[in-house]
Amino acid sequence: MKKIAIVGTLMMVMAITLTACAQNNTERAKNDGQATAVPQKEAVLEMNKDSLNAKILAEVEKEIVKRKVALTNEALTTISETQSLLHEIDKGDKNNAIKKGKQLIGNLEILLAKDPTLALIPVDVTSQREEFVADIKTVRETVKLAQKAMNKGHYRVASDLLKDLRSEMVINTFLIPTATYPDAIKAAVILLEEDDKEAAKSVLQEVLNTVVIERTILPIPILNAEQMIIEAATIDKKGHEDADKVLNLLKNADYQLQLAEEMGYGKKDKDFATLAKSIKTLKKSVTNKENSEQKFDSLKNDIRKFKERLFPKRKK
């Protein structure tokens, strides 16, 4: 049986208290000077949704390609050499297996000493889309139902309500824990020296079947907002003739960021409030037909940094 460890690169906390929602809404209302903090209806998007999805998938594909570039020959070599050692034990060549095991231990220890980042070596990368298509009103109603269930002690009902409350691209990086191999091979060598062939094989099989899965979460509403802002900037740069389209895209981008916040992605108030303020300023600039290029560049940079905080790059 394959032993799997899962490492989460993003902790997602769902906002399930009505008090927290109310406080956040009050704060947003103060900032915007409006009676309600969040629009209850999403504006009709004046951008082809297929084009939007294609751009998001292209961004995710870029990240997957980056990660696949990091796949190393060391991973394949480590696995194949350990499998070869297992084969030597099966053949009953005890002395050769012990010699091969000691040599492999030395090679791995040198490899890890030279580059400690190889303690976890990627061997594969996959992605999947997990999306709960809903608006802010539906998200809030779902959270409210979950809160009521929690208050009544119906924890499983609350869990079922919240488990699908997500909208994200998930990138899974499969890694072998190379750092565990030297100790496992040492243990196998000692067992071989004690003529315990089956126990030695068991130790090696266990380490070969151990895989670490690093999961990285990309919130789709934030990806949507980023692409809408990029599209709005492109249109605005051509002139003020399509100001309505630009404003429509900015309104939808703001909605997507609020949706992400309601679903519990990112840090509440601080990051989202900064982006909301920038969008509000930009909408005013576009309405007044001012040169908004610098403001767009600043907003694109802010949302890129925000996304990267949620989607940390792997260390090489």
C-alpha positions as CSV (number, residue, x, y, z in Angstrom):
1,M,0.0,0.0,0.0
2,K,1.4,3.4,-0.9
3,K,2.1,5.7,2.0
4,I,1.1,9.3,1.3
5,A,1.7,12.5,3.2
6,I,0.0,15.7,2.2
7,V,1.6,19.1,2.7
8,G,-0.8,22.1,2.3
9,T,0.8,25.3,1.0
10,L,-2.2,27.3,1.8
11,M,-4.4,27.1,4.9
12,M,-8.0,27.9,4.0
13,V,-10.2,29.1,6.8
14,M,-13.9,29.3,6.0
15,A,-15.7,32.3,7.6
16,I,-18.5,30.6,9.4
17,T,-19.5,33.2,11.9
18,L,-22.2,35.7,11.1
19,T,-20.4,38.2,13.4
20,A,-17.2,38.1,11.3
21,C,-19.3,38.7,8.2
22,A,-21.1,41.6,9.7
23,Q,-17.9,43.2,10.9
24,N,-16.3,42.8,7.5
25,N,-19.4,44.3,5.8
26,T,-19.4,47.2,8.1
27,E,-15.8,47.9,7.4
28,R,-16.3,47.8,3.7
29,A,-19.4,50.0,4.0
30,K,-17.4,52.6,5.9
31,N,-14.7,52.6,3.2
32,D,-17.1,52.9,0.3
33,G,-19.7,55.1,2.0
34,Q,-22.5,52.8,0.9
35,A,-25.4,51.3,2.7
36,T,-24.3,47.7,1.9
37,A,-20.8,46.4,1.6
38,V,-21.2,43.8,-1.1
39,P,-23.3,43.9,-4.3
40,Q,-25.9,41.2,-4.2
41,K,-25.9,40.6,-7.9
42,E,-22.9,40.2,-10.2
43,A,-22.8,42.6,-13.2
44,V,-23.3,41.0,-16.6
45,L,-19.7,40.4,-17.8
46,E,-18.8,42.1,-21.0
47,M,-16.0,39.7,-21.7
48,N,-16.2,36.3,-23.3
49,K,-16.2,33.7,-20.5
50,D,-14.5,31.1,-22.7
51,S,-11.7,33.6,-23.3
52,L,-11.5,34.3,-19.5
53,N,-11.3,30.6,-18.7
54,A,-8.7,30.0,-21.4
55,K,-6.5,32.8,-20.0
56,I,-6.8,31.3,-16.5
57,L,-5.9,27.8,-17.7
58,A,-2.9,29.3,-19.6
59,E,-1.6,30.9,-16.3
60,V,-2.0,27.6,-14.4
61,E,-0.2,25.8,-17.3
62,K,2.7,28.1,-17.0
63,E,3.1,27.3,-13.3
64,I,2.9,23.5,-14.0
65,V,5.6,23.9,-16.7
66,K,7.8,25.7,-14.2
67,R,7.4,22.9,-11.7
68,K,8.0,20.2,-14.3
69,V,11.3,21.8,-15.2
70,A,12.3,21.2,-11.6
71,L,11.9,17.4,-12.0
72,T,15.3,16.0,-11.6
73,N,17.2,13.0,-12.8
74,E,18.2,12.4,-9.1
75,A,14.6,11.3,-8.4
76,L,14.7,8.6,-11.0
77,T,18.2,7.5,-10.1
78,T,17.4,7.3,-6.4
79,I,14.3,5.2,-7.1
80,S,16.0,2.9,-9.7
81,E,19.0,2.3,-7.5
82,T,16.9,1.4,-4.5
83,Q,14.8,-0.9,-6.7
84,S,18.0,-2.5,-8.0
85,L,19.1,-3.1,-4.4
86,L,15.8,-4.8,-3.7
87,H,16.4,-7.0,-6.8
88,E,19.8,-8.0,-5.5
89,I,18.2,-9.1,-2.2
90,D,15.6,-11.1,-4.2
91,K,18.3,-12.9,-6.1
92,G,19.9,-13.9,-2.8
93,D,23.2,-12.2,-3.4
94,K,23.6,-11.0,0.2
95,N,27.2,-9.8,-0.1
96,N,26.6,-7.8,-3.3
97,A,23.4,-6.4,-1.9
98,I,25.2,-5.2,1.2
99,K,28.0,-3.6,-0.9
100,K,25.5,-1.9,-3.2
101,G,23.5,-0.7,-0.2
102,K,26.6,0.9,1.5
103,Q,27.6,2.6,-1.8
104,L,24.1,3.9,-2.3
105,I,24.0,5.4,1.2
106,G,27.3,7.2,0.6
107,N,26.0,8.6,-2.8
108,L,22.8,9.8,-1.2
109,E,24.5,11.5,1.7
110,I,26.9,13.3,-0.6
111,L,24.0,14.4,-2.8
112,L,21.9,15.7,0.1
113,A,25.0,17.5,1.7
114,K,25.6,19.3,-1.6
115,D,22.0,20.3,-2.1
116,P,19.7,20.1,0.9
117,T,16.7,21.1,-1.3
118,L,16.9,17.6,-2.8
119,A,15.5,16.2,0.5
120,L,12.1,16.3,-1.4
121,I,12.5,15.6,-5.1
122,P,9.5,16.2,-7.4
123,V,8.5,13.3,-9.7
124,D,5.2,14.5,-11.1
125,V,2.8,17.4,-11.3
126,T,-0.9,17.4,-11.9
127,S,-3.8,19.9,-11.6
128,Q,-7.5,19.8,-11.0
129,R,-10.4,22.3,-10.9
130,E,-12.7,22.3,-7.9
131,E,-15.4,24.8,-8.3
132,F,-18.6,25.7,-6.4
133,V,-20.3,28.1,-8.8
134,A,-22.2,30.6,-6.7
135,D,-22.7,34.2,-6.0
136,I,-22.0,36.1,-2.7
137,K,-25.6,35.8,-1.6
138,T,-25.5,32.0,-2.0
139,V,-22.2,31.7,-0.1
140,R,-23.6,33.8,2.8
141,E,-26.8,31.7,2.9
142,T,-24.7,28.5,3.0
143,V,-22.5,29.8,5.8
144,K,-25.6,30.9,7.7
145,L,-27.1,27.4,7.4
146,A,-23.8,25.8,8.5
147,Q,-23.7,28.2,11.5
148,K,-27.2,27.2,12.5
149,A,-26.3,23.5,12.2
150,M,-23.2,24.0,14.4
151,N,-25.2,25.8,17.0
152,K,-27.6,22.8,17.2
153,G,-24.7,20.4,17.4
154,H,-25.2,19.0,13.9
155,Y,-21.5,19.1,13.1
156,R,-21.6,16.6,10.2
157,V,-24.4,18.6,8.5
158,A,-22.3,21.8,8.9
159,S,-19.2,20.0,7.5
160,D,-21.2,18.8,4.5
161,L,-22.4,22.3,3.8
162,L,-19.0,23.8,3.9
163,K,-16.9,21.2,2.3
164,D,-18.0,22.1,-1.2
165,L,-17.8,25.9,-0.6
166,R,-14.7,26.3,-2.7
167,S,-13.6,27.7,-6.0
168,E,-10.0,26.8,-6.8
169,M,-7.4,25.3,-9.1
170,V,-5.4,22.7,-7.2
171,I,-1.8,21.9,-8.3
172,N,-0.5,18.6,-6.9
173,T,3.3,18.1,-6.8
174,F,4.3,14.5,-6.1
175,L,7.7,14.2,-4.3
176,I,9.8,11.4,-3.0
177,P,11.3,12.1,0.5
178,T,14.9,11.4,-0.5
179,A,16.1,12.4,3.0
180,T,14.5,9.3,4.4
181,Y,16.3,6.9,2.0
182,P,19.8,6.8,3.7
183,D,18.4,5.7,7.1
184,A,16.1,3.2,5.4
185,I,18.9,1.7,3.4
186,K,21.2,1.6,6.5
187,A,18.5,-0.3,8.3
188,A,18.1,-2.7,5.4
189,V,21.9,-3.3,5.3
190,I,22.0,-4.1,9.0
191,L,19.1,-6.5,8.6
192,L,20.9,-8.2,5.7
193,E,24.0,-8.6,7.8
194,E,21.8,-10.3,10.4
195,D,20.4,-12.6,7.6
196,D,16.9,-11.1,7.9
197,K,16.2,-10.9,4.2
198,E,12.4,-10.4,4.4
199,A,12.7,-7.6,6.9
200,A,15.3,-5.8,4.8
201,K,13.0,-6.1,1.8
202,S,10.1,-4.7,3.8
203,V,12.0,-1.6,4.9
204,L,13.0,-0.8,1.3
205,Q,9.5,-1.4,-0.1
206,E,8.0,0.9,2.5
207,V,10.4,3.8,1.6
208,L,9.8,3.2,-2.1
209,N,6.0,3.4,-1.6
210,T,6.2,6.7,0.4
211,V,5.1,9.8,-1.6
212,V,4.7,13.3,-0.3
213,I,2.0,15.4,-2.1
214,E,2.4,19.1,-2.0
215,R,-0.9,20.8,-2.7
216,T,-1.0,24.4,-3.9
217,I,-4.4,26.2,-4.0
218,L,-5.2,28.9,-6.5
219,P,-8.5,30.6,-5.8
220,I,-10.5,31.0,-9.1
221,P,-12.2,34.3,-8.1
222,I,-8.8,35.9,-7.6
223,L,-7.6,34.5,-11.0
224,N,-10.8,35.8,-12.6
225,A,-10.3,39.3,-11.0
226,E,-6.7,39.4,-12.2
227,Q,-7.6,38.6,-15.8
228,M,-10.5,41.1,-15.8
229,I,-8.1,43.8,-14.6
230,I,-5.6,42.9,-17.3
231,E,-8.3,43.0,-20.0
232,A,-9.6,46.3,-18.7
233,A,-6.2,47.8,-18.8
234,T,-5.7,46.6,-22.4
235,I,-9.0,48.2,-23.5
236,D,-8.4,51.5,-21.6
237,K,-4.9,51.9,-23.1
238,K,-6.5,52.1,-26.6
239,G,-8.6,55.2,-25.6
240,H,-11.7,56.3,-23.7
241,E,-14.2,55.1,-26.4
242,D,-15.0,51.9,-24.5
243,A,-15.0,53.3,-21.0
244,D,-18.2,51.4,-20.2
245,K,-16.5,48.1,-21.0
246,V,-13.6,49.0,-18.8
247,L,-15.9,50.0,-15.9
248,N,-17.9,46.7,-16.3
249,L,-14.7,44.7,-16.1
250,L,-13.5,46.6,-13.0
251,K,-16.9,46.1,-11.3
252,N,-16.8,42.4,-12.0
253,A,-13.2,42.2,-10.8
254,D,-14.3,43.9,-7.5
255,Y,-17.1,41.4,-7.2
256,Q,-14.8,38.5,-7.7
257,L,-12.4,39.7,-5.0
258,Q,-15.4,40.1,-2.6
259,L,-16.5,36.6,-3.5
260,A,-13.0,35.3,-2.7
261,E,-13.1,37.1,0.6
262,E,-16.6,35.7,1.5
263,M,-15.3,32.2,0.7
264,G,-12.4,32.7,3.1
265,Y,-9.4,33.0,0.8
266,G,-6.6,35.2,1.9
267,K,-6.4,37.6,4.8
268,K,-9.6,39.4,5.6
269,D,-9.8,43.2,5.6
270,K,-6.1,44.1,4.9
271,D,-5.4,42.7,1.4
272,F,-8.9,42.9,0.1
273,A,-9.5,46.4,1.4
274,T,-6.4,47.7,-0.3
275,L,-7.4,46.2,-3.7
276,A,-11.0,47.4,-3.3
277,K,-9.7,51.0,-2.6
278,S,-7.5,50.8,-5.7
279,I,-10.4,49.6,-7.9
280,K,-12.6,52.4,-6.6
281,T,-9.9,55.0,-7.4
282,L,-9.4,53.5,-10.9
283,K,-13.1,53.5,-11.7
284,K,-13.3,57.2,-10.9
285,S,-10.2,57.8,-13.1
286,V,-11.8,55.9,-16.0
287,T,-15.2,57.7,-15.5
288,N,-13.4,61.0,-15.7
289,K,-11.5,59.8,-18.8
290,E,-8.1,60.5,-17.2
291,N,-4.9,58.7,-18.2
292,S,-5.2,55.6,-16.0
293,E,-2.2,53.6,-17.2
294,Q,-0.1,54.1,-14.1
295,K,-3.1,53.3,-11.8
296,F,-3.7,50.1,-13.8
297,D,-0.1,49.1,-13.6
298,S,-0.2,49.6,-9.8
299,L,-3.3,47.6,-9.4
300,K,-2.0,44.7,-11.6
301,N,1.2,44.7,-9.5
302,D,-0.8,44.6,-6.3
303,I,-3.1,41.7,-7.3
304,R,0.0,39.8,-8.7
305,K,1.7,40.1,-5.3
306,F,-1.5,39.1,-3.5
307,K,-1.8,36.0,-5.8
308,E,1.8,35.1,-5.2
309,R,1.3,35.2,-1.4
310,L,-1.5,32.7,-1.9
311,F,0.5,30.8,-4.4
312,P,4.1,30.6,-3.2
313,K,6.7,29.7,-5.7
314,R,8.7,26.5,-5.0
315,K,12.2,27.0,-3.8
316,K,14.8,25.5,-6.2
